Amino acid sequence: MGMSDLLGRLRGRGWRMTVQRRVVAEVLDGEHVHLTADEVLARAAARLPEISRATVYNTLGELVSLGEVMEVATDGRAKRYDPNAHRPHQHLVCSTCGTIRDVHPDGDPLAALPASERYGFTISAAEVTYRGLCPGCAPA
């Protein structure tokens, strides 16, 4: 089972699992999955040729609304969908090809912001993105 266990979470919520919804959830389920909507559509259509673009986009929107999938936007690229919504993590992004990997650094990112830099805010979450070059894009 994938790290995200998306299908199990959806079953536990009693989410109505049509064939189309199941295919979208299966495409998204797994570790380090960060697909664009078009990539989800292509993979879903390979499994279920009659699935429509509208069904895929509507299902992604519903999964985001339910909090079961996160939208990840980086550097003006197409949004990607991350099923690892229930385990705190950060992202490592390749500046060239856009590959995204989930990372789990030690320590609390909230604690990394000194009180003098909080300007009176009550901090509830932190999103950290590490950027660099993946092995495929890094010069030899």
C-alpha positions as CSV (number, residue, x, y, z in Angstrom):
1,M,0.0,0.0,0.0
2,G,1.2,3.5,-0.8
3,M,2.4,5.9,1.9
4,S,-0.6,8.0,1.3
5,D,-3.2,5.1,1.7
6,L,-5.7,7.3,-0.2
7,L,-8.0,4.5,-1.0
8,G,-8.2,3.3,2.6
9,R,-8.9,6.8,3.9
10,L,-11.6,7.3,1.3
11,R,-13.3,4.0,2.2
12,G,-13.1,5.0,5.9
13,R,-14.9,8.2,5.1
14,G,-17.7,6.3,3.3
15,W,-16.9,8.2,0.1
16,R,-19.1,7.0,-2.8
17,M,-16.6,4.9,-4.8
18,T,-17.8,4.9,-8.4
19,V,-15.6,3.2,-11.0
20,Q,-14.3,6.6,-12.2
21,R,-13.6,7.9,-8.7
22,R,-11.8,4.7,-7.9
23,V,-9.6,4.9,-10.9
24,V,-8.6,8.5,-10.1
25,A,-7.8,7.6,-6.5
26,E,-5.8,4.6,-7.6
27,V,-3.8,6.8,-10.0
28,L,-3.0,9.2,-7.1
29,D,-2.3,6.6,-4.4
30,G,1.3,6.0,-3.5
31,E,4.6,7.5,-2.3
32,H,6.0,10.6,-3.9
33,V,3.0,11.1,-6.2
34,H,2.7,14.6,-7.5
35,L,0.8,14.5,-10.7
36,T,-0.7,17.3,-12.7
37,A,-4.4,17.1,-13.6
38,D,-3.5,16.2,-17.1
39,E,-1.2,13.4,-16.0
40,V,-4.0,12.0,-13.7
41,L,-6.3,12.2,-16.7
42,A,-3.9,10.4,-19.0
43,R,-3.2,7.6,-16.5
44,A,-6.9,7.3,-15.6
45,A,-7.8,7.1,-19.3
46,A,-5.2,4.3,-19.8
47,R,-7.1,2.3,-17.3
48,L,-10.7,3.4,-18.1
49,P,-10.8,4.9,-21.7
50,E,-14.3,6.3,-21.3
51,I,-13.4,8.6,-18.3
52,S,-13.9,12.2,-19.1
53,R,-11.7,15.2,-18.4
54,A,-14.6,16.8,-16.4
55,T,-14.9,13.7,-14.2
56,V,-11.2,13.7,-13.4
57,Y,-11.1,17.5,-12.7
58,N,-14.3,17.3,-10.6
59,T,-12.9,14.3,-8.6
60,L,-9.6,16.1,-8.0
61,G,-11.5,19.2,-6.8
62,E,-13.6,17.1,-4.4
63,L,-10.5,15.3,-3.0
64,V,-8.9,18.6,-2.3
65,S,-12.1,19.9,-0.7
66,L,-12.2,16.8,1.5
67,G,-8.6,17.4,2.6
68,E,-7.6,14.0,1.2
69,V,-5.3,15.4,-1.5
70,M,-3.2,18.6,-1.4
71,E,-2.7,21.0,-4.3
72,V,1.0,21.8,-4.7
73,A,2.0,24.8,-6.8
74,T,5.6,25.6,-7.6
75,D,7.2,28.3,-9.7
76,G,4.2,29.0,-12.0
77,R,4.1,25.4,-13.1
78,A,0.8,23.4,-13.3
79,K,-0.6,22.5,-10.0
80,R,0.2,19.0,-8.8
81,Y,-1.9,16.8,-6.6
82,D,-0.3,15.2,-3.5
83,P,-2.2,12.3,-1.8
84,N,0.1,12.4,1.2
85,A,-2.2,14.9,2.9
86,H,-2.2,13.4,6.4
87,R,1.5,13.1,7.2
88,P,3.4,16.4,7.7
89,H,6.1,16.8,5.1
90,Q,8.0,19.3,3.0
91,H,8.8,19.2,-0.7
92,L,12.1,19.0,-2.6
93,V,11.7,20.4,-6.1
94,C,14.0,20.2,-9.1
95,S,14.4,23.7,-10.5
96,T,14.9,22.3,-14.1
97,C,12.4,19.5,-14.7
98,G,10.0,20.2,-11.8
99,T,10.3,16.7,-10.2
100,I,8.9,16.8,-6.6
101,R,9.8,14.5,-3.8
102,D,8.3,14.4,-0.3
103,V,10.9,14.9,2.5
104,H,10.6,14.7,6.2
105,P,13.4,16.8,7.8
106,D,14.1,16.6,11.5
107,G,12.7,19.3,13.7
108,D,9.6,21.5,13.6
109,P,9.5,24.1,10.9
110,L,7.3,26.3,13.1
111,A,10.0,26.4,15.7
112,A,12.6,27.6,13.1
113,L,10.9,31.0,12.9
114,P,12.2,33.1,15.8
115,A,9.7,35.1,17.9
116,S,11.2,38.3,16.6
117,E,10.3,37.4,13.1
118,R,6.6,36.5,13.8
119,Y,5.4,40.1,14.0
120,G,2.6,39.1,16.4
121,F,1.2,36.4,14.1
122,T,-0.1,33.2,15.7
123,I,1.6,30.6,13.4
124,S,-0.5,27.6,12.6
125,A,1.5,26.0,9.7
126,A,4.7,26.2,7.7
127,E,5.3,25.2,4.1
128,V,9.0,24.7,3.3
129,T,10.2,24.0,-0.3
130,Y,13.7,22.9,-0.9
131,R,15.0,23.6,-4.4
132,G,17.8,22.2,-6.3
133,L,18.6,19.9,-9.2
134,C,17.6,16.2,-9.3
135,P,20.2,13.6,-10.3
136,G,18.9,13.6,-13.9
137,C,19.3,17.4,-14.3
138,A,22.5,17.9,-12.3
139,P,25.7,18.4,-14.3
140,A,27.9,15.4,-14.3
